[in-house]
């Protein structure tokens, strides 16, 4: 697909159709603005990775806000199918962190 804007042609990439079609996927979003960390200690083992089974309430990552480490918990029972952030990514309120099925 291409879009013409101000006489310039821009290429528009197709979205990942497979993940859109899977209606069973649930998305865990950041409840606050801060810095994302996959584990509780620098270089430590991540709380979750693709394939990890989680239950509602399990800690899945940390978001640091104003020097406070906030444990983010899963809102769903299921399996992590996609990790959408990397350590030290800045996340906004409502930004997608994980996909769970």
N, CA, C and O atoms as CSV, one atom per row, in Angstrom:
chain,resi,resn,atom,element,x,y,z
A,1,UNK,N,N,0.846,-1.185,0.000
A,1,UNK,CA,C,0.000,0.000,0.000
A,1,UNK,C,C,0.880,1.234,0.000
A,1,UNK,O,O,1.945,1.248,0.617
A,2,UNK,N,N,0.438,2.255,-0.685
A,2,UNK,CA,C,1.171,3.511,-0.647
A,2,UNK,C,C,0.183,4.652,-0.477
A,2,UNK,O,O,-0.971,4.573,-0.898
A,3,UNK,N,N,0.666,5.712,0.148
A,3,UNK,CA,C,-0.155,6.887,0.396
A,3,UNK,C,C,0.593,8.072,-0.194
A,3,UNK,O,O,1.809,8.179,-0.039
A,4,UNK,N,N,-0.124,8.958,-0.866
A,4,UNK,CA,C,0.509,10.157,-1.410
A,4,UNK,C,C,0.190,11.316,-0.472
A,4,UNK,O,O,-0.973,11.660,-0.259
A,5,UNK,N,N,1.250,11.916,0.086
A,5,UNK,CA,C,1.107,13.037,0.995
A,5,UNK,C,C,1.993,14.149,0.469
A,5,UNK,O,O,3.199,13.959,0.305
A,6,UNK,N,N,1.406,15.310,0.202
A,6,UNK,CA,C,2.154,16.454,-0.326
A,6,UNK,C,C,3.017,16.053,-1.518
A,6,UNK,O,O,4.195,16.403,-1.585
A,7,UNK,N,N,2.430,15.327,-2.447
A,7,UNK,CA,C,3.097,14.876,-3.664
A,7,UNK,C,C,4.285,13.952,-3.412
A,7,UNK,O,O,5.114,13.763,-4.303
A,8,UNK,N,N,4.383,13.376,-2.225
A,8,UNK,CA,C,5.421,12.399,-1.926
A,8,UNK,C,C,4.726,11.073,-1.646
A,8,UNK,O,O,3.691,11.037,-0.980
A,9,UNK,N,N,5.287,10.002,-2.148
A,9,UNK,CA,C,4.709,8.686,-1.916
A,9,UNK,C,C,5.390,8.044,-0.718
A,9,UNK,O,O,6.613,7.914,-0.675
A,10,UNK,N,N,4.570,7.643,0.262
A,10,UNK,CA,C,5.096,6.958,1.438
A,10,UNK,C,C,4.597,5.527,1.408
A,10,UNK,O,O,3.444,5.264,1.064
A,11,UNK,N,N,5.461,4.622,1.766
A,11,UNK,CA,C,5.086,3.209,1.809
A,11,UNK,C,C,4.484,2.917,3.178
A,11,UNK,O,O,5.075,3.218,4.215
A,12,UNK,N,N,3.311,2.331,3.155
A,12,UNK,CA,C,2.630,1.962,4.399
A,12,UNK,C,C,2.766,0.459,4.575
A,12,UNK,O,O,2.324,-0.312,3.722
A,13,UNK,N,N,3.380,0.036,5.683
A,13,UNK,CA,C,3.579,-1.390,5.918
A,13,UNK,C,C,2.299,-2.017,6.454
A,13,UNK,O,O,1.537,-1.391,7.191
A,14,UNK,N,N,2.083,-3.276,6.060
A,14,UNK,CA,C,0.921,-4.017,6.540
A,14,UNK,C,C,1.128,-4.404,8.004
A,14,UNK,O,O,2.243,-4.727,8.411
A,15,UNK,N,N,0.070,-4.372,8.779
A,15,UNK,CA,C,0.123,-4.795,10.184
A,15,UNK,C,C,0.292,-6.306,10.248
A,15,UNK,O,O,0.024,-7.015,9.278
A,16,UNK,N,N,0.732,-6.782,11.381
A,16,UNK,CA,C,0.867,-8.224,11.576
A,16,UNK,C,C,-0.535,-8.818,11.658
A,16,UNK,O,O,-1.167,-8.783,12.713
A,17,UNK,N,N,-1.016,-9.359,10.551
A,17,UNK,CA,C,-2.387,-9.843,10.439
A,17,UNK,C,C,-2.662,-11.001,11.394
A,17,UNK,O,O,-3.763,-11.093,11.937
A,18,UNK,N,N,-1.690,-11.885,11.612
A,18,UNK,CA,C,-1.920,-13.047,12.470
A,18,UNK,C,C,-2.301,-12.640,13.883
A,18,UNK,O,O,-3.252,-13.188,14.441
A,19,UNK,N,N,-1.585,-11.693,14.476
A,19,UNK,CA,C,-1.905,-11.329,15.851
A,19,UNK,C,C,-3.230,-10.577,15.924
A,19,UNK,O,O,-3.915,-10.638,16.945
A,20,UNK,N,N,-3.602,-9.867,14.856
A,20,UNK,CA,C,-4.885,-9.170,14.845
A,20,UNK,C,C,-6.031,-10.176,14.769
A,20,UNK,O,O,-7.065,-9.984,15.409
A,21,UNK,N,N,-5.860,-11.241,13.997
A,21,UNK,CA,C,-6.917,-12.228,13.808
A,21,UNK,C,C,-7.191,-13.059,15.049
A,21,UNK,O,O,-8.311,-13.541,15.221
A,22,UNK,N,N,-6.200,-13.242,15.925
A,22,UNK,CA,C,-6.372,-14.101,17.093
A,22,UNK,C,C,-7.166,-13.363,18.165
A,22,UNK,O,O,-6.621,-12.560,18.922
A,23,UNK,N,N,-8.455,-13.649,18.211
A,23,UNK,CA,C,-9.346,-12.961,19.137
A,23,UNK,C,C,-9.125,-13.388,20.584
A,23,UNK,O,O,-9.629,-12.737,21.499
A,24,UNK,N,N,-8.381,-14.470,20.807
A,24,UNK,CA,C,-8.144,-14.950,22.163
A,24,UNK,C,C,-6.993,-14.224,22.853
A,24,UNK,O,O,-6.754,-14.445,24.040
A,25,UNK,N,N,-6.278,-13.363,22.133
A,25,UNK,CA,C,-5.163,-12.642,22.746
A,25,UNK,C,C,-5.672,-11.521,23.634
A,25,UNK,O,O,-6.597,-10.791,23.278
A,26,UNK,N,N,-5.047,-11.403,24.799
A,26,UNK,CA,C,-5.337,-10.302,25.711
A,26,UNK,C,C,-4.047,-9.507,25.836
A,26,UNK,O,O,-2.957,-10.065,25.713
A,27,UNK,N,N,-4.162,-8.217,26.080
A,27,UNK,CA,C,-2.993,-7.349,26.150
A,27,UNK,C,C,-2.854,-6.797,27.563
A,27,UNK,O,O,-3.811,-6.270,28.132
A,28,UNK,N,N,-1.648,-6.922,28.127
A,28,UNK,CA,C,-1.340,-6.302,29.415
A,28,UNK,C,C,-0.720,-4.948,29.099
A,28,UNK,O,O,0.260,-4.858,28.359
A,29,UNK,N,N,-1.304,-3.893,29.668
A,29,UNK,CA,C,-0.843,-2.529,29.401
A,29,UNK,C,C,-0.225,-1.923,30.654
A,29,UNK,O,O,-0.536,-2.325,31.776
A,30,UNK,N,N,0.647,-0.960,30.444
A,30,UNK,CA,C,1.293,-0.288,31.569
A,30,UNK,C,C,0.279,0.586,32.308
A,30,UNK,O,O,-0.434,1.373,31.687
A,31,UNK,N,N,0.214,0.447,33.640
A,31,UNK,CA,C,-0.710,1.278,34.407
A,31,UNK,C,C,-0.128,2.649,34.773
A,31,UNK,O,O,-0.804,3.471,35.391
A,32,UNK,N,N,1.138,2.888,34.383
A,32,UNK,CA,C,1.763,4.163,34.708
A,32,UNK,C,C,2.895,4.480,33.738
A,32,UNK,O,O,3.321,3.631,32.955
A,33,UNK,N,N,3.370,5.713,33.806
A,33,UNK,CA,C,4.493,6.173,32.992
A,33,UNK,C,C,5.777,5.860,33.751
A,33,UNK,O,O,5.861,6.096,34.956
A,34,UNK,N,N,6.778,5.329,33.050
A,34,UNK,CA,C,8.045,5.039,33.713
A,34,UNK,C,C,8.990,4.266,32.826
A,34,UNK,O,O,8.867,4.282,31.601
A,35,UNK,N,N,9.940,3.584,33.456
A,35,UNK,CA,C,10.951,2.804,32.750
A,35,UNK,C,C,10.678,1.327,32.982
A,35,UNK,O,O,10.515,0.888,34.120
A,36,UNK,N,N,10.629,0.557,31.891
A,36,UNK,CA,C,10.318,-0.874,31.933
A,36,UNK,C,C,11.559,-1.690,32.274
A,36,UNK,O,O,12.647,-1.428,31.761
A,37,UNK,N,N,11.384,-2.687,33.149
A,37,UNK,CA,C,12.430,-3.662,33.443
A,37,UNK,C,C,11.809,-5.051,33.468
A,37,UNK,O,O,10.731,-5.245,34.031
A,38,UNK,N,N,12.488,-6.017,32.858
A,38,UNK,CA,C,11.963,-7.385,32.778
A,38,UNK,C,C,12.232,-8.191,34.044
A,38,UNK,O,O,11.623,-9.240,34.254
A,39,UNK,N,N,13.151,-7.703,34.894
A,39,UNK,CA,C,13.481,-8.436,36.123
A,39,UNK,C,C,13.629,-7.460,37.280
A,39,UNK,O,O,13.668,-6.245,37.086
A,40,UNK,N,N,13.711,-8.011,38.485
A,40,UNK,CA,C,13.822,-7.183,39.677
A,40,UNK,C,C,15.225,-6.687,39.966
A,40,UNK,O,O,15.411,-5.791,40.789
A,41,UNK,N,N,16.231,-7.270,39.285
A,41,UNK,CA,C,17.621,-6.865,39.486
A,41,UNK,C,C,18.300,-6.701,38.127
A,41,UNK,O,O,17.964,-7.415,37.182
A,42,UNK,N,N,19.253,-5.769,38.015
A,42,UNK,CA,C,19.946,-5.595,36.737
A,42,UNK,C,C,20.612,-6.897,36.290
A,42,UNK,O,O,21.372,-7.499,37.048
A,43,UNK,N,N,20.332,-7.323,35.081
A,43,UNK,CA,C,20.904,-8.547,34.542
A,43,UNK,C,C,20.295,-9.814,35.111
A,43,UNK,O,O,20.753,-10.917,34.811
A,44,UNK,N,N,19.265,-9.663,35.932
A,44,UNK,CA,C,18.624,-10.821,36.557
A,44,UNK,C,C,17.720,-11.573,35.595
A,44,UNK,O,O,17.477,-11.144,34.467
A,45,UNK,N,N,17.231,-12.704,36.074
A,45,UNK,CA,C,16.335,-13.539,35.273
A,45,UNK,C,C,14.996,-12.810,35.089
A,45,UNK,O,O,14.407,-12.350,36.068
A,46,UNK,N,N,14.514,-12.700,33.853
A,46,UNK,CA,C,13.223,-12.028,33.620
A,46,UNK,C,C,12.087,-12.747,34.352
A,46,UNK,O,O,12.092,-13.971,34.490
A,47,UNK,N,N,11.124,-11.965,34.814
A,47,UNK,CA,C,9.947,-12.559,35.457
A,47,UNK,C,C,9.236,-13.501,34.492
A,47,UNK,O,O,8.826,-14.596,34.875
A,48,UNK,N,N,9.090,-13.069,33.227
A,48,UNK,CA,C,8.414,-13.889,32.218
A,48,UNK,C,C,9.139,-13.773,30.885
A,48,UNK,O,O,9.904,-12.837,30.656
A,49,UNK,N,N,8.886,-14.738,30.015
A,49,UNK,CA,C,9.360,-14.704,28.635
A,49,UNK,C,C,8.288,-15.390,27.801
A,49,UNK,O,O,7.314,-15.903,28.353
A,50,UNK,N,N,8.448,-15.408,26.490
A,50,UNK,CA,C,7.479,-16.077,25.631
A,50,UNK,C,C,7.385,-17.537,26.063
A,50,UNK,O,O,8.395,-18.228,26.197
A,51,UNK,N,N,6.164,-17.988,26.276
A,51,UNK,CA,C,5.930,-19.364,26.694
A,51,UNK,C,C,5.677,-19.535,28.184
A,51,UNK,O,O,5.232,-20.597,28.620
A,52,UNK,N,N,5.961,-18.481,28.981
A,52,UNK,CA,C,5.728,-18.562,30.421
A,52,UNK,C,C,4.229,-18.588,30.710
A,52,UNK,O,O,3.469,-17.780,30.176
A,53,UNK,N,N,3.816,-19.526,31.559
A,53,UNK,CA,C,2.420,-19.590,32.012
A,53,UNK,C,C,2.276,-18.615,33.178
A,53,UNK,O,O,3.091,-18.618,34.100
A,54,UNK,N,N,1.238,-17.783,33.134
A,54,UNK,CA,C,0.997,-16.814,34.203
A,54,UNK,C,C,-0.424,-16.956,34.731
A,54,UNK,O,O,-1.332,-17.419,34.040
A,55,UNK,N,N,-0.576,-16.542,35.976
A,55,UNK,CA,C,-1.899,-16.488,36.598
A,55,UNK,C,C,-2.167,-15.039,36.975
A,55,UNK,O,O,-1.238,-14.263,37.200
A,56,UNK,N,N,-3.430,-14.686,37.043
A,56,UNK,CA,C,-3.802,-13.336,37.446
A,56,UNK,C,C,-3.120,-13.028,38.775
A,56,UNK,O,O,-3.229,-13.797,39.730
A,57,UNK,N,N,-2.416,-11.895,38.828
A,57,UNK,CA,C,-1.714,-11.492,40.041
A,57,UNK,C,C,-0.233,-11.805,40.058
A,57,UNK,O,O,0.487,-11.302,40.921
A,58,UNK,N,N,0.253,-12.638,39.113
A,58,UNK,CA,C,1.688,-12.926,39.033
A,58,UNK,C,C,2.451,-11.673,38.601
A,58,UNK,O,O,2.001,-10.944,37.717
A,59,UNK,N,N,3.606,-11.425,39.226
A,59,UNK,CA,C,4.459,-10.306,38.810
A,59,UNK,C,C,5.065,-10.654,37.457
A,59,UNK,O,O,5.634,-11.731,37.283
A,60,UNK,N,N,4.940,-9.729,36.488
A,60,UNK,CA,C,5.454,-9.999,35.148
A,60,UNK,C,C,6.548,-9.024,34.714
A,60,UNK,O,O,7.293,-9.305,33.775
A,61,UNK,N,N,6.647,-7.873,35.397
A,61,UNK,CA,C,7.719,-6.922,35.099
A,61,UNK,C,C,7.716,-5.835,36.162
A,61,UNK,O,O,6.904,-5.847,37.087
A,62,UNK,N,N,8.637,-4.900,36.010
A,62,UNK,CA,C,8.752,-3.736,36.890
A,62,UNK,C,C,8.644,-2.493,36.013
A,62,UNK,O,O,9.196,-2.453,34.913
A,63,UNK,N,N,7.931,-1.481,36.502
A,63,UNK,CA,C,7.979,-0.159,35.878
A,63,UNK,C,C,8.437,0.809,36.967
A,63,UNK,O,O,7.769,0.993,37.984
A,64,UNK,N,N,9.605,1.424,36.721
A,64,UNK,CA,C,10.157,2.387,37.675
A,64,UNK,C,C,9.564,3.757,37.387
A,64,UNK,O,O,9.610,4.248,36.259
A,65,UNK,N,N,9.007,4.360,38.425
A,65,UNK,CA,C,8.461,5.709,38.292
A,65,UNK,C,C,8.902,6.511,39.517
A,65,UNK,O,O,8.646,6.107,40.651
A,66,UNK,N,N,9.553,7.624,39.291
A,66,UNK,CA,C,10.022,8.498,40.365
A,66,UNK,C,C,10.862,7.729,41.392
A,66,UNK,O,O,10.672,7.881,42.598
A,67,UNK,N,N,11.787,6.905,40.899
A,67,UNK,CA,C,12.729,6.116,41.712
A,67,UNK,C,C,12.045,5.012,42.527
A,67,UNK,O,O,12.676,4.410,43.396
A,68,UNK,N,N,10.771,4.740,42.258
A,68,UNK,CA,C,10.056,3.656,42.940
A,68,UNK,C,C,9.853,2.524,41.947
A,68,UNK,O,O,9.354,2.733,40.841
A,69,UNK,N,N,10.250,1.309,42.358
A,69,UNK,CA,C,10.079,0.127,41.515
A,69,UNK,C,C,8.682,-0.449,41.747
A,69,UNK,O,O,8.393,-0.970,42.825
A,70,UNK,N,N,7.824,-0.355,40.744
A,70,UNK,CA,C,6.446,-0.826,40.839
A,70,UNK,C,C,6.312,-2.178,40.161
A,70,UNK,O,O,6.587,-2.307,38.968
A,71,UNK,N,N,5.889,-3.189,40.919
A,71,UNK,CA,C,5.675,-4.514,40.341
A,71,UNK,C,C,4.380,-4.494,39.537
A,71,UNK,O,O,3.323,-4.129,40.052
A,72,UNK,N,N,4.473,-4.888,38.277
A,72,UNK,CA,C,3.299,-4.966,37.409
A,72,UNK,C,C,2.857,-6.423,37.386
A,72,UNK,O,O,3.664,-7.323,37.154
A,73,UNK,N,N,1.578,-6.645,37.628
A,73,UNK,CA,C,1.060,-8.010,37.693
A,73,UNK,C,C,0.165,-8.312,36.499
A,73,UNK,O,O,-0.401,-7.411,35.879
A,74,UNK,N,N,0.052,-9.588,36.196
A,74,UNK,CA,C,-0.804,-10.023,35.095
A,74,UNK,C,C,-2.264,-9.832,35.479
A,74,UNK,O,O,-2.670,-10.109,36.608
A,75,UNK,N,N,-3.031,-9.362,34.532
A,75,UNK,CA,C,-4.471,-9.208,34.734
A,75,UNK,C,C,-5.210,-10.470,34.307
A,75,UNK,O,O,-6.421,-10.578,34.495
A,76,UNK,N,N,-4.478,-11.426,33.729
A,76,UNK,CA,C,-5.107,-12.599,33.125
A,76,UNK,C,C,-4.370,-13.884,33.489
A,76,UNK,O,O,-3.187,-13.863,33.828
A,77,UNK,N,N,-5.090,-14.998,33.412
A,77,UNK,CA,C,-4.487,-16.328,33.438
A,77,UNK,C,C,-4.162,-16.670,31.992
A,77,UNK,O,O,-4.959,-16.366,31.104
A,78,UNK,N,N,-3.032,-17.285,31.729
A,78,UNK,CA,C,-2.717,-17.681,30.357
A,78,UNK,C,C,-1.237,-17.890,30.140
A,78,UNK,O,O,-0.489,-18.210,31.065
A,79,UNK,N,N,-0.826,-17.701,28.888
A,79,UNK,CA,C,0.563,-17.899,28.481
A,79,UNK,C,C,1.048,-16.657,27.751
A,79,UNK,O,O,0.346,-16.116,26.896
A,80,UNK,N,N,2.255,-16.205,28.095
A,80,UNK,CA,C,2.852,-15.057,27.409
A,80,UNK,C,C,3.181,-15.484,25.980
A,80,UNK,O,O,3.934,-16.436,25.775
A,81,UNK,N,N,2.621,-14.785,24.992
A,81,UNK,CA,C,2.905,-15.118,23.597
A,81,UNK,C,C,3.766,-14.055,22.917
A,81,UNK,O,O,4.344,-14.300,21.858
A,82,UNK,N,N,3.849,-12.868,23.533
A,82,UNK,CA,C,4.702,-11.829,22.959
A,82,UNK,C,C,5.102,-10.845,24.049
A,82,UNK,O,O,4.263,-10.392,24.828
A,83,UNK,N,N,6.404,-10.516,24.100
A,83,UNK,CA,C,6.935,-9.491,24.994
A,83,UNK,C,C,7.187,-8.283,24.106
A,83,UNK,O,O,7.966,-8.360,23.155
A,84,UNK,N,N,6.535,-7.171,24.411
A,84,UNK,CA,C,6.551,-6.019,23.510
A,84,UNK,C,C,7.553,-4.932,23.899
A,84,UNK,O,O,7.712,-3.963,23.158
A,85,UNK,N,N,8.231,-5.066,25.035
A,85,UNK,CA,C,9.181,-4.048,25.501
A,85,UNK,C,C,10.519,-4.677,25.852
A,85,UNK,O,O,10.611,-5.877,26.108
A,86,UNK,N,N,11.553,-3.847,25.861
A,86,UNK,CA,C,12.908,-4.258,26.253
A,86,UNK,C,C,13.314,-3.472,27.491
A,86,UNK,O,O,12.759,-2.411,27.775
A,87,UNK,N,N,14.296,-4.008,28.230
A,87,UNK,CA,C,14.767,-3.314,29.429
A,87,UNK,C,C,15.131,-1.872,29.127
A,87,UNK,O,O,15.748,-1.560,28.108
A,88,UNK,N,N,14.731,-1.009,30.040
A,88,UNK,CA,C,14.993,0.426,30.012
A,88,UNK,C,C,14.186,1.177,28.962
A,88,UNK,O,O,14.455,2.352,28.715
A,89,UNK,N,N,13.202,0.529,28.335
A,89,UNK,CA,C,12.273,1.258,27.461
A,89,UNK,C,C,11.445,2.205,28.326
A,89,UNK,O,O,11.051,1.860,29.440
A,90,UNK,N,N,11.188,3.390,27.806
A,90,UNK,CA,C,10.273,4.315,28.471
A,90,UNK,C,C,8.865,3.916,28.043
A,90,UNK,O,O,8.582,3.786,26.852
A,91,UNK,N,N,7.987,3.724,29.024
A,91,UNK,CA,C,6.612,3.341,28.712
A,91,UNK,C,C,5.656,4.427,29.183
A,91,UNK,O,O,5.894,5.102,30.185
A,92,UNK,N,N,4.584,4.575,28.445
A,92,UNK,CA,C,3.538,5.538,28.757
A,92,UNK,C,C,2.353,4.809,29.371
A,92,UNK,O,O,2.246,3.588,29.257
A,93,UNK,N,N,1.470,5.544,30.014
A,93,UNK,CA,C,0.239,4.969,30.545
A,93,UNK,C,C,-0.543,4.327,29.400
A,93,UNK,O,O,-0.772,4.960,28.370
A,94,UNK,N,N,-0.949,3.082,29.581
A,94,UNK,CA,C,-1.744,2.391,28.565
A,94,UNK,C,C,-0.938,1.749,27.448
A,94,UNK,O,O,-1.518,1.126,26.559
A,95,UNK,N,N,0.390,1.884,27.468
A,95,UNK,CA,C,1.221,1.277,26.430
A,95,UNK,C,C,1.237,-0.240,26.609
A,95,UNK,O,O,1.325,-0.739,27.731
A,96,UNK,N,N,1.151,-0.966,25.501
A,96,UNK,CA,C,1.125,-2.427,25.547
A,96,UNK,C,C,2.482,-2.985,25.975
A,96,UNK,O,O,3.526,-2.579,25.464
A,97,UNK,N,N,2.444,-3.936,26.936
A,97,UNK,CA,C,3.663,-4.564,27.440
A,97,UNK,C,C,3.790,-6.015,26.998
A,97,UNK,O,O,4.863,-6.454,26.585
A,98,UNK,N,N,2.681,-6.760,27.086
A,98,UNK,CA,C,2.675,-8.195,26.789
A,98,UNK,C,C,1.381,-8.584,26.102
A,98,UNK,O,O,0.351,-7.927,26.252
A,99,UNK,N,N,1.459,-9.683,25.335
A,99,UNK,CA,C,0.256,-10.324,24.806
A,99,UNK,C,C,0.154,-11.692,25.466
A,99,UNK,O,O,1.138,-12.425,25.563
A,100,UNK,N,N,-1.056,-12.026,25.920
A,100,UNK,CA,C,-1.317,-13.264,26.658
A,100,UNK,C,C,-2.451,-14.001,25.973
A,100,UNK,O,O,-3.425,-13.391,25.530
A,101,UNK,N,N,-2.315,-15.346,25.887
A,101,UNK,CA,C,-3.458,-16.120,25.374
A,101,UNK,C,C,-3.788,-17.247,26.321
A,101,UNK,O,O,-4.719,-18.013,26.069
